[in-house]
């Protein structure tokens, strides 16, 4: 299960925004841990892994920073 560390999330609204951004790229079962900043998700079936740069770009576009 891939993990992305996101900086700047502080509330459920932030978590929902990140979840929607990843789901738009095809991720499923997105889980956000606000305390650690870790975002985990399942890769889409049959389409290969989601490009990490696409994930980072989508997260930056909504106002957060990918730090790992």
PDB file of N, CA, C, O and CB in Angstrom:
ATOM      1  N   UNK A   1       0.850  -1.178   0.000  1.00  0.00           N
ATOM      2  CA  UNK A   1       0.000   0.000   0.000  1.00  0.00           C
ATOM      3  C   UNK A   1       0.897   1.244   0.000  1.00  0.00           C
ATOM      4  O   UNK A   1       1.669   1.445   0.938  1.00  0.00           O
ATOM      5  CB  UNK A   1      -0.968  -0.003   1.232  1.00  0.00           C
ATOM      6  N   UNK A   2       0.805   2.063  -1.024  1.00  0.00           N
ATOM      7  CA  UNK A   2       1.642   3.261  -1.101  1.00  0.00           C
ATOM      8  C   UNK A   2       1.322   4.263   0.012  1.00  0.00           C
ATOM      9  O   UNK A   2       0.191   4.350   0.492  1.00  0.00           O
ATOM     10  CB  UNK A   2       1.469   3.928  -2.460  1.00  0.00           C
ATOM     11  N   UNK A   3       2.353   5.014   0.405  1.00  0.00           N
ATOM     12  CA  UNK A   3       2.208   6.043   1.437  1.00  0.00           C
ATOM     13  C   UNK A   3       2.793   7.343   0.910  1.00  0.00           C
ATOM     14  O   UNK A   3       3.887   7.359   0.346  1.00  0.00           O
ATOM     15  CB  UNK A   3       2.908   5.617   2.770  1.00  0.00           C
ATOM     16  N   UNK A   4       2.063   8.424   1.096  1.00  0.00           N
ATOM     17  CA  UNK A   4       2.543   9.758   0.761  1.00  0.00           C
ATOM     18  C   UNK A   4       2.481  10.579   2.034  1.00  0.00           C
ATOM     19  O   UNK A   4       1.463  10.569   2.725  1.00  0.00           O
ATOM     20  CB  UNK A   4       1.699  10.417  -0.395  1.00  0.00           C
ATOM     21  N   UNK A   5       3.551  11.288   2.357  1.00  0.00           N
ATOM     22  CA  UNK A   5       3.546  12.146   3.542  1.00  0.00           C
ATOM     23  C   UNK A   5       3.233  13.574   3.093  1.00  0.00           C
ATOM     24  O   UNK A   5       3.933  14.154   2.263  1.00  0.00           O
ATOM     25  CB  UNK A   5       4.922  12.079   4.306  1.00  0.00           C
ATOM     26  N   UNK A   6       2.159  14.119   3.671  1.00  0.00           N
ATOM     27  CA  UNK A   6       1.669  15.436   3.263  1.00  0.00           C
ATOM     28  C   UNK A   6       1.775  16.392   4.446  1.00  0.00           C
ATOM     29  O   UNK A   6       1.365  16.068   5.561  1.00  0.00           O
ATOM     30  CB  UNK A   6       0.198  15.355   2.746  1.00  0.00           C
ATOM     31  N   UNK A   7       2.331  17.571   4.188  1.00  0.00           N
ATOM     32  CA  UNK A   7       2.493  18.597   5.214  1.00  0.00           C
ATOM     33  C   UNK A   7       1.415  19.659   5.051  1.00  0.00           C
ATOM     34  O   UNK A   7       1.092  20.056   3.931  1.00  0.00           O
ATOM     35  CB  UNK A   7       3.900  19.235   5.141  1.00  0.00           C
ATOM     36  N   UNK A   8       0.861  20.117   6.162  1.00  0.00           N
ATOM     37  CA  UNK A   8      -0.077  21.226   6.135  1.00  0.00           C
ATOM     38  C   UNK A   8      -1.522  20.858   6.376  1.00  0.00           C
ATOM     39  O   UNK A   8      -2.375  21.744   6.428  1.00  0.00           O
ATOM     40  CB  UNK A   8       0.020  21.900   4.856  1.00  0.00           C
ATOM     41  N   UNK A   9      -1.830  19.574   6.527  1.00  0.00           N
ATOM     42  CA  UNK A   9      -3.212  19.168   6.793  1.00  0.00           C
ATOM     43  C   UNK A   9      -3.483  19.319   8.285  1.00  0.00           C
ATOM     44  O   UNK A   9      -2.657  18.934   9.113  1.00  0.00           O
ATOM     45  CB  UNK A   9      -3.475  17.695   6.322  1.00  0.00           C
ATOM     46  N   UNK A  10      -4.661  19.888   8.630  1.00  0.00           N
ATOM     47  CA  UNK A  10      -4.954  20.084  10.043  1.00  0.00           C
ATOM     48  C   UNK A  10      -6.385  19.721  10.441  1.00  0.00           C
ATOM     49  O   UNK A  10      -6.705  19.706  11.630  1.00  0.00           O
ATOM     50  CB  UNK A  10      -4.690  21.502  10.406  1.00  0.00           C
ATOM     51  N   UNK A  11      -7.241  19.432   9.476  1.00  0.00           N
ATOM     52  CA  UNK A  11      -8.638  19.176   9.826  1.00  0.00           C
ATOM     53  C   UNK A  11      -9.266  18.182   8.844  1.00  0.00           C
ATOM     54  O   UNK A  11      -8.635  17.762   7.874  1.00  0.00           O
ATOM     55  CB  UNK A  11      -9.442  20.496   9.841  1.00  0.00           C
ATOM     56  N   UNK A  12     -10.490  17.825   9.111  1.00  0.00           N
ATOM     57  CA  UNK A  12     -11.183  16.875   8.248  1.00  0.00           C
ATOM     58  C   UNK A  12     -11.438  17.446   6.856  1.00  0.00           C
ATOM     59  O   UNK A  12     -11.509  16.699   5.880  1.00  0.00           O
ATOM     60  CB  UNK A  12     -12.497  16.461   8.881  1.00  0.00           C
ATOM     61  N   UNK A  13     -11.572  18.748   6.765  1.00  0.00           N
ATOM     62  CA  UNK A  13     -11.736  19.371   5.439  1.00  0.00           C
ATOM     63  C   UNK A  13     -10.469  19.146   4.607  1.00  0.00           C
ATOM     64  O   UNK A  13     -10.543  18.835   3.418  1.00  0.00           O
ATOM     65  CB  UNK A  13     -12.038  20.905   5.575  1.00  0.00           C
ATOM     66  N   UNK A  14      -9.312  19.307   5.245  1.00  0.00           N
ATOM     67  CA  UNK A  14      -8.038  19.051   4.556  1.00  0.00           C
ATOM     68  C   UNK A  14      -7.984  17.590   4.098  1.00  0.00           C
ATOM     69  O   UNK A  14      -7.613  17.302   2.960  1.00  0.00           O
ATOM     70  CB  UNK A  14      -6.827  19.377   5.489  1.00  0.00           C
ATOM     71  N   UNK A  15      -8.355  16.682   4.988  1.00  0.00           N
ATOM     72  CA  UNK A  15      -8.327  15.255   4.669  1.00  0.00           C
ATOM     73  C   UNK A  15      -9.250  14.952   3.496  1.00  0.00           C
ATOM     74  O   UNK A  15      -8.901  14.168   2.613  1.00  0.00           O
ATOM     75  CB  UNK A  15      -8.730  14.419   5.893  1.00  0.00           C
ATOM     76  N   UNK A  16     -10.414  15.565   3.488  1.00  0.00           N
ATOM     77  CA  UNK A  16     -11.361  15.336   2.398  1.00  0.00           C
ATOM     78  C   UNK A  16     -10.810  15.867   1.079  1.00  0.00           C
ATOM     79  O   UNK A  16     -10.972  15.225   0.042  1.00  0.00           O
ATOM     80  CB  UNK A  16     -12.712  15.997   2.712  1.00  0.00           C
ATOM     81  N   UNK A  17     -10.170  17.015   1.105  1.00  0.00           N
ATOM     82  CA  UNK A  17      -9.595  17.586  -0.115  1.00  0.00           C
ATOM     83  C   UNK A  17      -8.509  16.678  -0.690  1.00  0.00           C
ATOM     84  O   UNK A  17      -8.460  16.442  -1.897  1.00  0.00           O
ATOM     85  CB  UNK A  17      -9.019  18.980   0.168  1.00  0.00           C
ATOM     86  N   UNK A  18      -7.639  16.172   0.187  1.00  0.00           N
ATOM     87  CA  UNK A  18      -6.566  15.277  -0.272  1.00  0.00           C
ATOM     88  C   UNK A  18      -7.165  13.973  -0.790  1.00  0.00           C
ATOM     89  O   UNK A  18      -6.720  13.442  -1.808  1.00  0.00           O
ATOM     90  CB  UNK A  18      -5.554  14.990   0.876  1.00  0.00           C
ATOM     91  N   UNK A  19      -8.166  13.461  -0.096  1.00  0.00           N
ATOM     92  CA  UNK A  19      -8.828  12.226  -0.531  1.00  0.00           C
ATOM     93  C   UNK A  19      -9.416  12.400  -1.926  1.00  0.00           C
ATOM     94  O   UNK A  19      -9.232  11.544  -2.792  1.00  0.00           O
ATOM     95  CB  UNK A  19      -9.935  11.818   0.466  1.00  0.00           C
ATOM     96  N   UNK A  20     -10.111  13.488  -2.142  1.00  0.00           N
ATOM     97  CA  UNK A  20     -10.734  13.733  -3.449  1.00  0.00           C
ATOM     98  C   UNK A  20      -9.677  13.899  -4.540  1.00  0.00           C
ATOM     99  O   UNK A  20      -9.874  13.446  -5.668  1.00  0.00           O
ATOM    100  CB  UNK A  20     -11.628  14.984  -3.390  1.00  0.00           C
ATOM    101  N   UNK A  21      -8.560  14.546  -4.211  1.00  0.00           N
ATOM    102  CA  UNK A  21      -7.497  14.743  -5.204  1.00  0.00           C
ATOM    103  C   UNK A  21      -6.906  13.398  -5.634  1.00  0.00           C
ATOM    104  O   UNK A  21      -6.645  13.179  -6.817  1.00  0.00           O
ATOM    105  CB  UNK A  21      -6.384  15.656  -4.635  1.00  0.00           C
ATOM    106  N   UNK A  22      -6.699  12.501  -4.668  1.00  0.00           N
ATOM    107  CA  UNK A  22      -6.148  11.187  -5.011  1.00  0.00           C
ATOM    108  C   UNK A  22      -7.169  10.315  -5.724  1.00  0.00           C
ATOM    109  O   UNK A  22      -6.820   9.572  -6.641  1.00  0.00           O
ATOM    110  CB  UNK A  22      -5.655  10.480  -3.758  1.00  0.00           C
ATOM    111  N   UNK A  23      -8.424  10.399  -5.311  1.00  0.00           N
ATOM    112  CA  UNK A  23      -9.465   9.606  -5.976  1.00  0.00           C
ATOM    113  C   UNK A  23      -9.622  10.042  -7.435  1.00  0.00           C
ATOM    114  O   UNK A  23      -9.929   9.220  -8.299  1.00  0.00           O
ATOM    115  CB  UNK A  23     -10.815   9.744  -5.228  1.00  0.00           C
ATOM    116  N   UNK A  24      -9.413  11.321  -7.709  1.00  0.00           N
ATOM    117  CA  UNK A  24      -9.505  11.808  -9.085  1.00  0.00           C
ATOM    118  C   UNK A  24      -8.413  11.190  -9.965  1.00  0.00           C
ATOM    119  O   UNK A  24      -8.555  11.129 -11.186  1.00  0.00           O
ATOM    120  CB  UNK A  24      -9.401  13.342  -9.113  1.00  0.00           C
ATOM    121  N   UNK A  25      -7.328  10.734  -9.340  1.00  0.00           N
ATOM    122  CA  UNK A  25      -6.246  10.081 -10.078  1.00  0.00           C
ATOM    123  C   UNK A  25      -6.439   8.575 -10.164  1.00  0.00           C
ATOM    124  O   UNK A  25      -5.643   7.879 -10.793  1.00  0.00           O
ATOM    125  CB  UNK A  25      -4.911  10.387  -9.428  1.00  0.00           C
ATOM    126  N   UNK A  26      -7.497   8.068  -9.531  1.00  0.00           N
ATOM    127  CA  UNK A  26      -7.786   6.636  -9.589  1.00  0.00           C
ATOM    128  C   UNK A  26      -7.509   5.872  -8.314  1.00  0.00           C
ATOM    129  O   UNK A  26      -7.752   4.666  -8.259  1.00  0.00           O
ATOM    130  CB  UNK A  26      -7.009   6.029 -10.670  1.00  0.00           C
ATOM    131  N   UNK A  27      -7.005   6.541  -7.281  1.00  0.00           N
ATOM    132  CA  UNK A  27      -6.726   5.861  -6.017  1.00  0.00           C
ATOM    133  C   UNK A  27      -8.044   5.445  -5.350  1.00  0.00           C
ATOM    134  O   UNK A  27      -9.082   6.084  -5.523  1.00  0.00           O
ATOM    135  CB  UNK A  27      -5.897   6.779  -5.069  1.00  0.00           C
ATOM    136  N   UNK A  28      -7.960   4.356  -4.587  1.00  0.00           N
ATOM    137  CA  UNK A  28      -9.137   3.874  -3.854  1.00  0.00           C
ATOM    138  C   UNK A  28      -8.761   3.702  -2.389  1.00  0.00           C
ATOM    139  O   UNK A  28      -7.584   3.600  -2.046  1.00  0.00           O
ATOM    140  CB  UNK A  28      -9.671   2.529  -4.452  1.00  0.00           C
ATOM    141  N   UNK A  29      -9.756   3.672  -1.548  1.00  0.00           N
ATOM    142  CA  UNK A  29      -9.551   3.453  -0.107  1.00  0.00           C
ATOM    143  C   UNK A  29      -8.494   4.408   0.471  1.00  0.00           C
ATOM    144  O   UNK A  29      -7.588   3.984   1.187  1.00  0.00           O
ATOM    145  CB  UNK A  29      -9.130   1.993   0.149  1.00  0.00           C
ATOM    146  N   UNK A  30      -8.623   5.669   0.156  1.00  0.00           N
ATOM    147  CA  UNK A  30      -7.674   6.671   0.644  1.00  0.00           C
ATOM    148  C   UNK A  30      -7.903   6.879   2.135  1.00  0.00           C
ATOM    149  O   UNK A  30      -9.030   7.090   2.585  1.00  0.00           O
ATOM    150  CB  UNK A  30      -7.821   8.018  -0.134  1.00  0.00           C
ATOM    151  N   UNK A  31      -6.807   6.815   2.893  1.00  0.00           N
ATOM    152  CA  UNK A  31      -6.870   7.020   4.341  1.00  0.00           C
ATOM    153  C   UNK A  31      -5.860   8.111   4.725  1.00  0.00           C
ATOM    154  O   UNK A  31      -4.698   8.068   4.323  1.00  0.00           O
ATOM    155  CB  UNK A  31      -6.578   5.681   5.116  1.00  0.00           C
ATOM    156  N   UNK A  32      -6.325   9.081   5.506  1.00  0.00           N
ATOM    157  CA  UNK A  32      -5.490  10.204   5.912  1.00  0.00           C
ATOM    158  C   UNK A  32      -5.322  10.180   7.412  1.00  0.00           C
ATOM    159  O   UNK A  32      -6.305  10.147   8.153  1.00  0.00           O
ATOM    160  CB  UNK A  32      -6.093  11.545   5.452  1.00  0.00           C
ATOM    161  N   UNK A  33      -4.073  10.197   7.869  1.00  0.00           N
ATOM    162  CA  UNK A  33      -3.767  10.302   9.298  1.00  0.00           C
ATOM    163  C   UNK A  33      -3.276  11.725   9.539  1.00  0.00           C
ATOM    164  O   UNK A  33      -2.147  12.070   9.191  1.00  0.00           O
ATOM    165  CB  UNK A  33      -2.689   9.226   9.758  1.00  0.00           C
ATOM    166  N   UNK A  34      -4.135  12.545  10.136  1.00  0.00           N
ATOM    167  CA  UNK A  34      -3.790  13.957  10.330  1.00  0.00           C
ATOM    168  C   UNK A  34      -2.602  14.146  11.261  1.00  0.00           C
ATOM    169  O   UNK A  34      -1.830  15.088  11.082  1.00  0.00           O
ATOM    170  CB  UNK A  34      -4.981  14.709  10.877  1.00  0.00           C
ATOM    171  N   UNK A  35      -2.438  13.281  12.243  1.00  0.00           N
ATOM    172  CA  UNK A  35      -1.333  13.435  13.201  1.00  0.00           C
ATOM    173  C   UNK A  35       0.024  13.204  12.541  1.00  0.00           C
ATOM    174  O   UNK A  35       0.959  13.975  12.756  1.00  0.00           O
ATOM    175  CB  UNK A  35      -1.508  12.463  14.372  1.00  0.00           C
ATOM    176  N   UNK A  36       0.133  12.159  11.748  1.00  0.00           N
ATOM    177  CA  UNK A  36       1.419  11.839  11.117  1.00  0.00           C
ATOM    178  C   UNK A  36       1.583  12.508   9.750  1.00  0.00           C
ATOM    179  O   UNK A  36       2.705  12.683   9.274  1.00  0.00           O
ATOM    180  CB  UNK A  36       1.560  10.333  10.965  1.00  0.00           C
ATOM    181  N   UNK A  37       0.479  12.876   9.127  1.00  0.00           N
ATOM    182  CA  UNK A  37       0.529  13.411   7.771  1.00  0.00           C
ATOM    183  C   UNK A  37       0.593  12.326   6.709  1.00  0.00           C
ATOM    184  O   UNK A  37       0.693  12.627   5.520  1.00  0.00           O
ATOM    185  CB  UNK A  37       1.712  14.321   7.627  1.00  0.00           C
ATOM    186  N   UNK A  38       0.535  11.070   7.126  1.00  0.00           N
ATOM    187  CA  UNK A  38       0.613   9.969   6.169  1.00  0.00           C
ATOM    188  C   UNK A  38      -0.730   9.746   5.477  1.00  0.00           C
ATOM    189  O   UNK A  38      -1.783   9.697   6.113  1.00  0.00           O
ATOM    190  CB  UNK A  38       1.065   8.684   6.871  1.00  0.00           C
ATOM    191  N   UNK A  39      -0.656   9.616   4.177  1.00  0.00           N
ATOM    192  CA  UNK A  39      -1.831   9.316   3.359  1.00  0.00           C
ATOM    193  C   UNK A  39      -1.562   7.991   2.656  1.00  0.00           C
ATOM    194  O   UNK A  39      -0.589   7.869   1.912  1.00  0.00           O
ATOM    195  CB  UNK A  39      -2.134  10.472   2.319  1.00  0.00           C
ATOM    196  N   UNK A  40      -2.407   7.011   2.885  1.00  0.00           N
ATOM    197  CA  UNK A  40      -2.260   5.716   2.234  1.00  0.00           C
ATOM    198  C   UNK A  40      -3.432   5.511   1.289  1.00  0.00           C
ATOM    199  O   UNK A  40      -4.503   6.092   1.461  1.00  0.00           O
ATOM    200  CB  UNK A  40      -2.180   4.566   3.278  1.00  0.00           C
ATOM    201  N   UNK A  41      -3.204   4.679   0.295  1.00  0.00           N
ATOM    202  CA  UNK A  41      -4.257   4.424  -0.698  1.00  0.00           C
ATOM    203  C   UNK A  41      -3.961   3.123  -1.415  1.00  0.00           C
ATOM    204  O   UNK A  41      -2.847   2.601  -1.360  1.00  0.00           O
ATOM    205  CB  UNK A  41      -4.369   5.594  -1.716  1.00  0.00           C
ATOM    206  N   UNK A  42      -4.967   2.614  -2.082  1.00  0.00           N
ATOM    207  CA  UNK A  42      -4.811   1.435  -2.926  1.00  0.00           C
ATOM    208  C   UNK A  42      -4.677   1.882  -4.367  1.00  0.00           C
ATOM    209  O   UNK A  42      -5.342   2.818  -4.810  1.00  0.00           O
ATOM    210  CB  UNK A  42      -6.006   0.459  -2.760  1.00  0.00           C
ATOM    211  N   UNK A  43      -3.801   1.195  -5.094  1.00  0.00           N
ATOM    212  CA  UNK A  43      -3.609   1.493  -6.512  1.00  0.00           C
ATOM    213  C   UNK A  43      -4.839   1.016  -7.295  1.00  0.00           C
ATOM    214  O   UNK A  43      -5.508   0.069  -6.881  1.00  0.00           O
ATOM    215  CB  UNK A  43      -2.305   0.817  -7.054  1.00  0.00           C
ATOM    216  N   UNK A  44      -5.134   1.664  -8.417  1.00  0.00           N
ATOM    217  CA  UNK A  44      -6.265   1.207  -9.226  1.00  0.00           C
ATOM    218  C   UNK A  44      -5.962  -0.167  -9.825  1.00  0.00           C
ATOM    219  O   UNK A  44      -4.825  -0.452 -10.200  1.00  0.00           O
ATOM    220  CB  UNK A  44      -6.582   2.227 -10.348  1.00  0.00           C
ATOM    221  N   UNK A  45      -6.968  -0.999  -9.910  1.00  0.00           N
ATOM    222  CA  UNK A  45      -6.793  -2.337 -10.478  1.00  0.00           C
ATOM    223  C   UNK A  45      -6.617  -2.263 -11.984  1.00  0.00           C
ATOM    224  O   UNK A  45      -7.405  -1.629 -12.686  1.00  0.00           O
ATOM    225  CB  UNK A  45      -7.989  -3.233 -10.132  1.00  0.00           C
ATOM    226  N   UNK A  46      -5.566  -2.924 -12.472  1.00  0.00           N
ATOM    227  CA  UNK A  46      -5.380  -3.062 -13.902  1.00  0.00           C
ATOM    228  C   UNK A  46      -4.764  -1.879 -14.613  1.00  0.00           C
ATOM    229  O   UNK A  46      -4.429  -2.001 -15.791  1.00  0.00           O
ATOM    230  CB  UNK A  46      -6.650  -3.344 -14.509  1.00  0.00           C
ATOM    231  N   UNK A  47      -4.600  -0.760 -13.974  1.00  0.00           N
ATOM    232  CA  UNK A  47      -4.053   0.412 -14.655  1.00  0.00           C
ATOM    233  C   UNK A  47      -2.622   0.720 -14.240  1.00  0.00           C
ATOM    234  O   UNK A  47      -2.069   1.733 -14.670  1.00  0.00           O
ATOM    235  CB  UNK A  47      -4.922   1.610 -14.389  1.00  0.00           C
ATOM    236  N   UNK A  48      -2.011  -0.117 -13.422  1.00  0.00           N
ATOM    237  CA  UNK A  48      -0.656   0.149 -12.978  1.00  0.00           C
ATOM    238  C   UNK A  48      -0.639   1.195 -11.884  1.00  0.00           C
ATOM    239  O   UNK A  48      -1.668   1.783 -11.553  1.00  0.00           O
ATOM    240  CB  UNK A  48       0.205   0.593 -14.140  1.00  0.00           C
ATOM    241  N   UNK A  49       0.540   1.423 -11.324  1.00  0.00           N
ATOM    242  CA  UNK A  49       0.639   2.389 -10.223  1.00  0.00           C
ATOM    243  C   UNK A  49       0.396   3.825 -10.686  1.00  0.00           C
ATOM    244  O   UNK A  49       0.647   4.184 -11.836  1.00  0.00           O
ATOM    245  CB  UNK A  49       2.007   2.290  -9.567  1.00  0.00           C
ATOM    246  N   UNK A  50      -0.090   4.615  -9.766  1.00  0.00           N
ATOM    247  CA  UNK A  50      -0.291   6.037 -10.045  1.00  0.00           C
ATOM    248  C   UNK A  50       1.069   6.720  -9.973  1.00  0.00           C
ATOM    249  O   UNK A  50       1.831   6.499  -9.032  1.00  0.00           O
ATOM    250  CB  UNK A  50      -1.311   6.688  -9.034  1.00  0.00           C
ATOM    251  N   UNK A  51       1.367   7.534 -10.950  1.00  0.00           N
ATOM    252  CA  UNK A  51       2.635   8.250 -11.021  1.00  0.00           C
ATOM    253  C   UNK A  51       2.784   9.171  -9.797  1.00  0.00           C
ATOM    254  O   UNK A  51       1.908   9.985  -9.506  1.00  0.00           O
ATOM    255  CB  UNK A  51       2.725   9.070 -12.341  1.00  0.00           C
ATOM    256  N   UNK A  52       3.913   9.021  -9.091  1.00  0.00           N
ATOM    257  CA  UNK A  52       4.147   9.817  -7.872  1.00  0.00           C
ATOM    258  C   UNK A  52       4.174  11.322  -8.163  1.00  0.00           C
ATOM    259  O   UNK A  52       3.723  12.121  -7.343  1.00  0.00           O
ATOM    260  CB  UNK A  52       5.468   9.396  -7.214  1.00  0.00           C
ATOM    261  N   UNK A  53       4.698  11.701  -9.316  1.00  0.00           N
ATOM    262  CA  UNK A  53       4.738  13.136  -9.626  1.00  0.00           C
ATOM    263  C   UNK A  53       3.326  13.676  -9.857  1.00  0.00           C
ATOM    264  O   UNK A  53       3.054  14.838  -9.555  1.00  0.00           O
ATOM    265  CB  UNK A  53       5.621  13.398 -10.870  1.00  0.00           C
ATOM    266  N   UNK A  54       2.434  12.854 -10.384  1.00  0.00           N
ATOM    267  CA  UNK A  54       1.039  13.276 -10.565  1.00  0.00           C
ATOM    268  C   UNK A  54       0.366  13.477  -9.218  1.00  0.00           C
ATOM    269  O   UNK A  54      -0.417  14.409  -9.034  1.00  0.00           O
ATOM    270  CB  UNK A  54       0.257  12.240 -11.398  1.00  0.00           C
ATOM    271  N   UNK A  55       0.680  12.593  -8.278  1.00  0.00           N
ATOM    272  CA  UNK A  55       0.118  12.725  -6.930  1.00  0.00           C
ATOM    273  C   UNK A  55       0.631  14.002  -6.275  1.00  0.00           C
ATOM    274  O   UNK A  55      -0.146  14.771  -5.708  1.00  0.00           O
ATOM    275  CB  UNK A  55       0.475  11.491  -6.061  1.00  0.00           C
ATOM    276  N   UNK A  56       1.927  14.224  -6.355  1.00  0.00           N
ATOM    277  CA  UNK A  56       2.505  15.427  -5.746  1.00  0.00           C
ATOM    278  C   UNK A  56       1.908  16.682  -6.373  1.00  0.00           C
ATOM    279  O   UNK A  56       1.583  17.636  -5.665  1.00  0.00           O
ATOM    280  CB  UNK A  56       4.041  15.432  -5.903  1.00  0.00           C
ATOM    281  N   UNK A  57       1.763  16.687  -7.680  1.00  0.00           N
ATOM    282  CA  UNK A  57       1.211  17.848  -8.383  1.00  0.00           C
ATOM    283  C   UNK A  57      -0.231  18.110  -7.936  1.00  0.00           C
ATOM    284  O   UNK A  57      -0.610  19.260  -7.710  1.00  0.00           O
ATOM    285  CB  UNK A  57       1.267  17.631  -9.915  1.00  0.00           C
ATOM    286  N   UNK A  58      -1.028  17.059  -7.808  1.00  0.00           N
ATOM    287  CA  UNK A  58      -2.430  17.214  -7.401  1.00  0.00           C
ATOM    288  C   UNK A  58      -2.532  17.743  -5.967  1.00  0.00           C
ATOM    289  O   UNK A  58      -3.407  18.551  -5.658  1.00  0.00           O
ATOM    290  CB  UNK A  58      -3.175  15.869  -7.521  1.00  0.00           C
ATOM    291  N   UNK A  59      -1.639  17.287  -5.108  1.00  0.00           N
ATOM    292  CA  UNK A  59      -1.668  17.729  -3.705  1.00  0.00           C
ATOM    293  C   UNK A  59      -1.199  19.179  -3.579  1.00  0.00           C
ATOM    294  O   UNK A  59      -1.777  19.959  -2.822  1.00  0.00           O
ATOM    295  CB  UNK A  59      -0.786  16.810  -2.831  1.00  0.00           C
ATOM    296  N   UNK A  60      -0.164  19.531  -4.313  1.00  0.00           N
ATOM    297  CA  UNK A  60       0.319  20.923  -4.300  1.00  0.00           C
ATOM    298  C   UNK A  60      -0.753  21.857  -4.854  1.00  0.00           C
ATOM    299  O   UNK A  60      -0.931  22.969  -4.356  1.00  0.00           O
ATOM    300  CB  UNK A  60       1.629  21.060  -5.125  1.00  0.00           C
ATOM    301  N   UNK A  61      -1.461  21.407  -5.878  1.00  0.00           N
ATOM    302  CA  UNK A  61      -2.503  22.224  -6.517  1.00  0.00           C
ATOM    303  C   UNK A  61      -3.600  22.614  -5.522  1.00  0.00           C
ATOM    304  O   UNK A  61      -4.214  23.671  -5.669  1.00  0.00           O
ATOM    305  CB  UNK A  61      -3.120  21.465  -7.703  1.00  0.00           C
ATOM    306  N   UNK A  62      -3.856  21.774  -4.509  1.00  0.00           N
ATOM    307  CA  UNK A  62      -4.904  22.096  -3.537  1.00  0.00           C
ATOM    308  C   UNK A  62      -4.331  22.744  -2.275  1.00  0.00           C
ATOM    309  O   UNK A  62      -5.054  22.947  -1.299  1.00  0.00           O
ATOM    310  CB  UNK A  62      -5.679  20.833  -3.163  1.00  0.00           C
ATOM    311  N   UNK A  63      -3.032  23.071  -2.291  1.00  0.00           N
ATOM    312  CA  UNK A  63      -2.481  23.886  -1.223  1.00  0.00           C
ATOM    313  C   UNK A  63      -1.672  23.190  -0.151  1.00  0.00           C
ATOM    314  O   UNK A  63      -1.397  23.772   0.899  1.00  0.00           O
ATOM    315  CB  UNK A  63      -3.547  24.566  -0.589  1.00  0.00           C
ATOM    316  N   UNK A  64      -1.287  21.948  -0.404  1.00  0.00           N
ATOM    317  CA  UNK A  64      -0.478  21.239   0.586  1.00  0.00           C
ATOM    318  C   UNK A  64       0.877  20.906  -0.014  1.00  0.00           C
ATOM    319  O   UNK A  64       1.121  21.148  -1.196  1.00  0.00           O
ATOM    320  CB  UNK A  64      -1.191  19.952   1.070  1.00  0.00           C
ATOM    321  N   UNK A  65       1.754  20.351   0.807  1.00  0.00           N
ATOM    322  CA  UNK A  65       3.111  20.027   0.363  1.00  0.00           C
ATOM    323  C   UNK A  65       3.382  18.553   0.589  1.00  0.00           C
ATOM    324  O   UNK A  65       3.073  18.014   1.652  1.00  0.00           O
ATOM    325  CB  UNK A  65       4.158  20.889   1.102  1.00  0.00           C
ATOM    326  N   UNK A  66       3.955  17.905  -0.403  1.00  0.00           N
ATOM    327  CA  UNK A  66       4.366  16.507  -0.265  1.00  0.00           C
ATOM    328  C   UNK A  66       5.798  16.498   0.250  1.00  0.00           C
ATOM    329  O   UNK A  66       6.690  17.071  -0.375  1.00  0.00           O
ATOM    330  CB  UNK A  66       4.243  15.727  -1.628  1.00  0.00           C
ATOM    331  N   UNK A  67       6.020  15.845   1.391  1.00  0.00           N
ATOM    332  CA  UNK A  67       7.354  15.834   1.996  1.00  0.00           C
ATOM    333  C   UNK A  67       7.935  14.424   2.053  1.00  0.00           C
ATOM    334  O   UNK A  67       8.993  14.218   2.648  1.00  0.00           O
ATOM    335  CB  UNK A  67       7.300  16.430   3.402  1.00  0.00           C
ATOM    336  N   UNK A  68       7.287  13.493   1.469  1.00  0.00           N
ATOM    337  CA  UNK A  68       7.834  12.134   1.472  1.00  0.00           C
ATOM    338  C   UNK A  68       6.877  11.132   0.924  1.00  0.00           C
ATOM    339  O   UNK A  68       7.194   9.944   0.862  1.00  0.00           O
ATOM    340  CB  UNK A  68       8.226  11.730   2.848  1.00  0.00           C
TER     341      UNK A  68
END
